[in-house]
Amino acid sequence: MTGTLRDRRDGRPLARRIVRAAGPLARTWGLLGRRSLAPGEGMWFDGCSAIHTFGMRMAIDAVFLDEHGTVVRVAAELAPWRTASAPAARDVLELGAGECARAGIAAGSRLEMQWHSSTSS
């Protein structure tokens, strides 16, 4: 399932190709094997408050959101072989390094996902 990340204040799209990591295999594999993410591309993890970049080949921005879609932490430019967490988070969004700065995503931002049933967004 793919979706579009939007700013809850004005509905502006912030990222248009977000893939939901559904199921244990997708959650375990995540972005492993990828060398980069295109602008606006990322992966969403439901029910998650901690991530790692062990084995990854790129830095990422990790966005930790609470149950209301409020960003509680951004771990920007998280290098491979690192961990990040936010105990208050319910979901995590992984974006390419620098995407949070480009889109203006910071702690306190209010975001929402608009999921699409097909693979096109």
C-alpha positions as CSV (number, residue, x, y, z in Angstrom):
1,M,0.0,0.0,0.0
2,T,1.3,3.4,-0.9
3,G,0.3,6.9,0.3
4,T,0.8,10.6,0.3
5,L,2.1,12.4,3.4
6,R,0.4,15.8,3.9
7,D,0.7,18.8,6.2
8,R,-2.4,18.7,8.4
9,R,-2.5,22.5,8.6
10,D,-2.9,23.3,4.9
11,G,-3.2,19.9,3.1
12,R,0.1,20.5,1.3
13,P,1.7,17.2,0.1
14,L,5.1,16.7,1.7
15,A,6.0,13.2,0.3
16,R,4.1,11.4,-2.5
17,R,5.5,7.9,-2.5
18,I,5.3,6.5,1.0
19,V,5.2,2.7,1.2
20,R,3.6,1.0,4.3
21,A,5.8,-1.7,5.7
22,A,3.0,-4.3,6.2
23,G,3.8,-7.6,7.7
24,P,6.8,-9.0,9.5
25,L,9.0,-9.5,6.4
26,A,8.5,-6.0,5.1
27,R,9.1,-4.5,8.6
28,T,12.3,-6.5,9.0
29,W,13.6,-5.8,5.5
30,G,12.6,-2.2,5.5
31,L,14.9,-0.1,3.3
32,L,17.8,-2.7,3.3
33,G,19.4,-3.1,-0.1
34,R,18.4,0.4,-1.2
35,R,21.2,2.8,-2.1
36,S,19.0,5.9,-2.1
37,L,15.4,7.2,-2.0
38,A,14.0,9.6,-4.5
39,P,12.7,12.9,-3.3
40,G,9.3,12.4,-1.7
41,E,9.8,8.7,-1.3
42,G,9.8,6.8,2.0
43,M,8.6,4.0,4.2
44,W,6.0,4.0,7.0
45,F,6.2,1.7,10.1
46,D,2.9,1.4,12.1
47,G,3.1,0.7,15.9
48,C,6.8,1.5,16.1
49,S,8.8,3.8,18.4
50,A,12.4,2.7,17.6
51,I,14.4,2.0,14.4
52,H,17.9,1.0,13.4
53,T,19.9,1.5,10.3
54,F,22.1,-1.6,10.7
55,G,23.1,-2.8,7.2
56,M,21.7,0.2,5.4
57,R,23.7,1.9,2.6
58,M,22.4,5.4,3.1
59,A,21.5,8.0,5.7
60,I,17.9,8.7,6.4
61,D,15.6,11.1,8.2
62,A,13.5,9.3,10.7
63,V,10.2,11.0,11.7
64,F,8.6,9.8,14.9
65,L,4.9,10.5,15.3
66,D,2.4,10.2,18.1
67,E,-1.2,8.8,17.8
68,H,-2.4,12.2,16.6
69,G,0.1,12.5,13.8
70,T,2.2,15.1,15.7
71,V,5.9,14.8,15.1
72,V,7.6,14.1,18.5
73,R,11.1,13.8,17.1
74,V,13.1,14.0,13.9
75,A,16.3,12.1,13.7
76,A,17.8,13.9,10.7
77,E,20.6,12.5,8.6
78,L,20.7,9.3,10.6
79,A,23.8,7.4,9.3
80,P,24.0,3.6,8.7
81,W,24.7,1.5,11.8
82,R,22.8,3.8,14.2
83,T,19.6,3.6,16.2
84,A,17.0,6.2,17.1
85,S,13.8,6.1,19.2
86,A,11.1,8.3,20.7
87,P,9.2,6.6,23.5
88,A,6.1,8.8,22.9
89,A,6.0,7.7,19.2
90,R,3.4,5.3,17.7
91,D,4.6,5.3,14.1
92,V,7.9,6.0,12.3
93,L,8.4,7.4,8.8
94,E,11.7,6.9,7.1
95,L,12.6,9.5,4.4
96,G,15.8,10.2,2.4
97,A,18.4,12.2,4.3
98,G,17.5,15.9,4.0
99,E,13.9,15.4,3.2
100,C,12.6,16.8,6.5
101,A,14.6,20.0,6.0
102,R,13.3,20.3,2.4
103,A,9.6,19.7,3.5
104,G,9.8,21.7,6.7
105,I,9.0,18.7,8.9
106,A,10.1,19.3,12.5
107,A,9.0,18.4,16.1
108,G,5.5,19.7,16.5
109,S,4.6,19.4,12.8
110,R,1.1,17.9,12.3
111,L,1.1,15.3,9.6
112,E,-1.4,12.9,8.1
113,M,-1.2,10.0,5.7
114,Q,-3.6,9.5,2.8
115,W,-3.3,5.9,1.9
116,H,-4.2,4.7,-1.6
117,S,-5.4,1.2,-2.4
118,S,-3.3,0.9,-5.6
119,T,0.4,1.2,-6.1
120,S,0.1,4.5,-7.9
121,S,0.0,7.8,-6.0
